[in-house]
């Protein structure tokens, strides 16, 4: 599928991405999320079922699979 950015000549291709969300005072990183990513500009599209799954994960946060360091840009 052609990229939805008007001036971009790229095409979307299936990939797995890392999605980061701030929810309340937490930053949640979800790895290996299926997405369509433009081969030129990097625009990312999620399918509706992927968005629903992300929302479910955020609504039922349990113990994380890992911990990552967080650095603040000063």
Secondary structure by P-SEA (a helix, b strand, c coil): cccccccccbbbbbbbbbbbbbcccbbbbbcbbbbbbbcccbbbbbcaaaaaaaaaaaaccccccbbbbbbbcc
